Amino acid sequence: MTQPQKPLPGSIDAALDLLGSADYLADRSLATVLFLALRMSRPLFLEGEAGVGKTEIAKVLAQTLARRLIRLQCYEGLDVAAAVYEWNYAAQMIAIRVAEAQGEGDRERLEHDVFSERFLIKRPLLQALEPDTSGAPVLLIDELDRADEAFEAYLLEILSDFQVTIPELGTVKAPAPPIVIVTSNRTREIHDALKRRCLYHWVGYPNAQRELKIVRAKVPGIGKALSEQVVHFVQALRKEDLFKSPGVAETLDWAAALSELDTVALDPTTVSDTLGVLLKYQDDIARIEGSKAKELIDGMRAELRAAE
């Protein structure tokens, strides 16, 4: 039995509630641009540091709207064969050999047969253009900044008209535009021509109040005092001159790890011993462990006392 399509949010508040129903605690500016992207059928381009929750937005949309999630993970050297389609050459060769063995002499018909859809291997971008009874899928084009500029240029046709041209078959056009989320960690600038086709939002680090809500929602077993200390410590850590500041994902990992260790309150030894959960570069760890960790803990405690 076909499931009825779930409606898109009809207001900014509904978009906030939609994200919140999956424990994604967004601010109103993000909910606004998401609402507009859904209403206008425009791709949403999300930029920000790694670990701030850009990819999670696509996952949450697929979950809450009951749509299929199609993910294209970008990397250097990504090409059409890996992202859009390629022909199953092995199967085509077998079909040709069989036809020859059976005395098939019509080369034009044979060529038409081997370049039919049954020999087409559909990659994520082509899959996203197919009809779906549950509604247009959510297409996540993740970390576009890792791909080459040539591939970025190829995306223009897809993001403009939601169609792909296959020389042997013709043009494949989506019956309904997919919900497109494009993310970038800004390791390089994305060309203006692609950005113009999207609505844009910068996903920054959350403030302490929102990050605390996120930690308590995602790590439900954590104690009240420890969750406050974790969040205020991480907030202070982001002000330090680090090669890579911890994102929300690292905050959640650290909170979960401290809970597993039955930690009640932060102390310099525990922080130094668990920094590898929070920081991913040895130079950053060396800068923070020991006396610097104690200094940050003392500052965090003073800040929390002042807030009481």
C-alpha distance (Angstrom), angle and dihedral (degrees) to the residues before:
residue distance angle dihedral
M1 . . .
T2 3.81 . .
Q3 3.78 114.4 .
P4 3.83 114.7 -129.4
Q5 3.77 115.6 -110.9
K6 3.78 114.6 -99.7
P7 3.81 112.0 -123.9
L8 3.78 121.7 -113.7
P9 3.81 116.1 -113.7
G10 3.79 111.7 -80.9
S11 3.79 97.3 -152.7
I12 3.80 143.1 18.5
D13 3.80 90.2 -100.3
A14 3.80 89.4 52.0
A15 3.82 89.5 51.7
L16 3.81 89.3 51.7
D17 3.79 90.1 49.5
L18 3.81 91.2 47.2
L19 3.81 91.9 55.9
G20 3.79 91.7 40.6
S21 3.81 91.7 54.3
A22 3.82 87.0 67.8
D23 3.84 92.6 43.3
Y24 3.82 92.9 -103.2
L25 3.79 102.5 140.3
A26 3.78 104.9 -158.7
D27 3.77 129.8 176.5
R28 3.78 120.1 -117.2
S29 3.82 95.2 -104.1
L30 3.81 91.0 59.3
A31 3.80 91.9 45.8
T32 3.82 89.2 50.7
V33 3.80 96.1 53.4
L34 3.82 90.7 42.5
F35 3.81 91.0 51.8
L36 3.81 90.2 49.9
A37 3.81 93.1 47.1
L38 3.80 90.6 52.8
R39 3.81 94.3 45.0
M40 3.82 94.4 45.1
S41 3.84 95.3 40.1
R42 3.78 90.1 -125.9
P43 3.81 127.1 145.1
L44 3.80 114.6 -106.0
F45 3.79 115.4 -134.4
L46 3.81 112.5 -156.6
E47 3.78 120.8 -168.2
G48 3.79 128.3 -178.8
E49 3.77 146.2 106.0
A50 3.78 119.3 -50.2
G51 3.79 114.2 -86.9
V52 3.82 99.5 26.1
G53 3.81 95.0 113.6
K54 3.81 106.1 -94.3
T55 3.80 96.2 132.1
E56 3.79 91.0 42.9
I57 3.81 90.7 63.4
A58 3.81 91.1 65.5
K59 3.80 91.4 46.9
V60 3.79 91.3 49.8
L61 3.82 92.2 49.1
A62 3.80 91.6 51.3
Q63 3.81 90.6 48.2
T64 3.80 98.7 45.2
L65 3.82 96.0 40.6
A66 3.83 92.6 41.7
R67 3.79 91.4 -125.7
R68 3.78 129.1 145.0
L69 3.82 112.8 -98.1
I70 3.80 114.1 -138.7
R71 3.79 113.1 -172.9
L72 3.77 127.3 -163.8
Q73 3.80 109.5 -170.1
C74 3.80 107.5 -157.5
Y75 3.80 124.5 -141.1
E76 3.79 139.1 161.4
G77 3.79 109.9 -71.8
L78 3.82 95.3 23.3
D79 3.80 108.1 156.9
V80 3.80 141.4 177.7
A81 3.81 93.2 -87.9
A82 3.81 91.5 59.1
A83 3.80 98.0 35.8
V84 3.80 107.1 33.8
Y85 3.80 116.6 12.8
E86 3.77 146.5 -45.2
W87 3.77 135.5 -170.3
N88 3.80 120.5 -105.3
Y89 3.80 93.7 -120.4
A90 3.81 94.7 179.4
A91 3.81 92.0 54.6
Q92 3.80 90.7 44.4
M93 3.82 91.7 53.6
I94 3.81 90.9 49.6
A95 3.81 90.1 50.6
I96 3.80 90.9 50.4
R97 3.81 92.5 49.0
V98 3.82 91.1 49.2
A99 3.80 91.7 48.8
E100 3.80 90.9 49.6
A101 3.79 91.3 48.9
Q102 3.82 89.6 51.9
G103 3.79 91.0 50.9
E104 3.78 96.5 -109.3
G105 3.81 103.9 169.8
D106 3.80 102.7 171.7
R107 3.81 101.0 101.5
E108 3.80 94.1 -179.1
R109 3.80 91.7 54.6
L110 3.80 91.0 44.5
E111 3.80 91.1 51.7
H112 3.80 90.2 49.6
D113 3.79 91.2 50.3
V114 3.81 97.1 49.8
F115 3.80 91.7 48.2
S116 3.78 93.6 52.2
E117 3.79 124.6 116.4
R118 3.83 94.1 -95.9
F119 3.81 89.3 70.3
L120 3.81 93.4 46.5
I121 3.81 117.9 106.2
K122 3.78 106.6 -152.0
R123 3.79 116.7 -146.3
P124 3.84 125.4 -163.8
L125 3.81 99.7 -79.2
L126 3.80 93.1 50.4
Q127 3.82 91.9 43.2
A128 3.82 88.9 55.4
L129 3.82 90.4 60.1
E130 3.80 94.4 56.6
P131 3.83 121.3 102.8
D132 3.79 116.3 -102.2
T133 3.80 127.7 -168.0
S134 3.82 91.5 -141.5
G135 3.80 91.3 55.9
A136 3.78 135.7 -90.5
P137 3.81 109.6 -33.1
V138 3.78 127.5 -115.5
L139 3.81 108.2 -106.4
L140 3.79 113.4 -158.2
I141 3.81 114.4 -165.1
D142 3.78 97.3 -171.1
E143 3.82 125.9 -157.8
L144 3.80 96.2 -7.2
D145 3.81 89.5 177.3
R146 3.82 88.3 72.4
A147 3.82 92.0 61.7
D148 3.80 125.1 81.8
E149 3.79 122.1 -95.8
A150 3.82 89.7 -114.9
F151 3.80 90.9 62.4
E152 3.79 90.5 44.5
A153 3.80 88.2 56.9
Y154 3.81 90.5 50.8
L155 3.80 89.8 58.0
L156 3.80 91.2 63.8
E157 3.82 93.9 82.4
I158 3.79 92.0 48.2
L159 3.80 95.6 46.7
S160 3.81 92.6 43.0
D161 3.80 102.0 46.3
F162 3.82 103.6 5.0
Q163 3.77 90.9 -124.3
V164 3.80 139.2 115.7
T165 3.80 126.7 -151.4
I166 3.81 115.5 -140.4
P167 3.83 107.8 -172.9
E168 3.83 94.5 -147.2
L169 3.83 95.5 45.3
G170 3.79 107.3 24.2
T171 3.79 131.0 -125.2
V172 3.79 121.9 -18.5
K173 3.80 111.7 -157.7
A174 3.79 126.6 -173.6
P175 3.84 113.4 -115.6
A176 3.82 86.4 -143.5
P177 3.81 126.1 14.5
P178 3.80 113.8 -102.5
I179 3.79 119.3 -122.7
V180 3.79 99.7 -101.8
I181 3.79 124.6 -158.4
V182 3.81 116.1 -178.0
T183 3.81 118.2 -171.1
S184 3.78 132.5 -167.0
N185 3.80 132.4 -179.7
R186 3.82 87.7 -157.3
T187 3.81 96.9 -118.7
R188 3.81 82.8 144.2
E189 3.78 134.7 7.2
I190 3.80 118.0 -92.3
H191 3.81 114.8 -133.1
D192 3.80 117.9 -96.9
A193 3.82 92.3 -125.7
L194 3.79 90.7 66.0
K195 3.79 95.0 40.7
R196 3.82 90.4 53.9
R197 3.78 89.4 62.2
C198 3.80 91.5 57.0
L199 3.76 140.8 58.3
Y200 3.80 109.0 -116.9
H201 3.78 135.4 -138.8
W202 3.77 132.7 169.7
V203 3.81 110.5 -141.1
G204 3.79 106.5 -151.9
Y205 3.77 133.4 -179.9
P206 3.81 111.2 -72.1
N207 3.78 120.8 -114.4
A208 3.81 118.0 -105.9
Q209 3.80 94.9 -95.5
R210 3.81 94.7 53.4
E211 3.80 93.7 40.5
L212 3.81 89.6 52.9
K213 3.81 89.9 53.9
I214 3.81 89.6 49.2
V215 3.82 92.5 50.9
R216 3.81 92.8 48.9
A217 3.80 91.6 47.4
K218 3.80 95.7 47.4
V219 3.83 99.0 35.3
P220 3.82 101.0 38.7
G221 3.81 95.4 170.8
I222 3.80 95.4 59.6
G223 3.80 118.7 112.2
K224 3.81 120.8 -111.3
A225 3.81 95.1 -118.7
L226 3.81 94.7 44.2
S227 3.81 93.1 49.2
E228 3.81 90.5 53.3
Q229 3.81 91.8 48.2
V230 3.81 92.8 47.3
V231 3.80 93.0 51.4
H232 3.80 95.8 44.9
F233 3.81 91.4 46.4
V234 3.81 91.6 51.4
Q235 3.79 91.7 45.8
A236 3.83 89.2 53.6
L237 3.82 90.7 45.1
R238 3.80 91.1 57.6
K239 3.80 89.3 61.2
E240 3.81 90.9 60.0
D241 3.79 122.4 94.3
L242 3.81 97.4 -101.7
F243 3.79 130.7 158.7
K244 3.83 89.2 -130.5
S245 3.77 122.0 11.0
P246 3.81 115.7 -147.2
G247 3.79 116.3 -97.0
V248 3.78 127.8 -147.0
A249 3.81 88.9 -89.7
E250 3.81 89.8 59.9
T251 3.81 91.3 46.3
L252 3.81 89.4 55.3
D253 3.80 92.5 46.1
W254 3.81 91.0 50.3
A255 3.79 93.3 46.6
A256 3.81 90.4 50.3
A257 3.82 91.6 46.9
L258 3.81 92.8 50.4
S259 3.80 89.5 49.1
E260 3.81 89.7 52.5
L261 3.82 88.0 53.4
D262 3.83 90.0 51.5
T263 3.79 89.6 -121.4
V264 3.79 113.5 176.6
A265 3.81 99.2 -177.0
L266 3.78 136.8 2.9
D267 3.79 119.6 -97.9
P268 3.85 130.2 172.8
T269 3.81 94.4 -104.3
T270 3.81 95.1 50.7
V271 3.80 91.9 45.0
S272 3.82 93.0 49.5
D273 3.81 92.0 46.6
T274 3.81 93.7 51.1
L275 3.81 101.6 38.5
G276 3.80 89.7 107.0
V277 3.80 88.0 71.7
L278 3.79 91.8 53.2
L279 3.81 103.8 34.1
K280 3.79 126.2 42.0
Y281 3.80 103.2 -165.3
Q282 3.80 124.5 73.1
D283 3.82 93.1 -140.6
D284 3.81 89.5 56.8
I285 3.80 92.1 47.6
A286 3.80 92.2 48.6
R287 3.80 90.0 50.5
I288 3.81 94.2 52.7
E289 3.82 106.8 34.5
G290 3.79 120.2 93.3
S291 3.77 119.2 6.3
K292 3.81 95.2 9.1
A293 3.81 90.5 54.2
K294 3.82 89.4 52.5
E295 3.80 90.9 49.2
L296 3.82 91.4 51.6
I297 3.82 91.7 46.8
D298 3.80 91.6 50.6
G299 3.80 90.2 50.0
M300 3.80 91.3 47.0
R301 3.82 92.0 51.3
A302 3.81 91.9 48.7
E303 3.80 90.3 50.2
L304 3.79 92.7 50.4
R305 3.83 92.3 47.5
A306 3.77 90.4 51.3
A307 3.80 90.4 51.8
E308 3.81 93.7 53.9
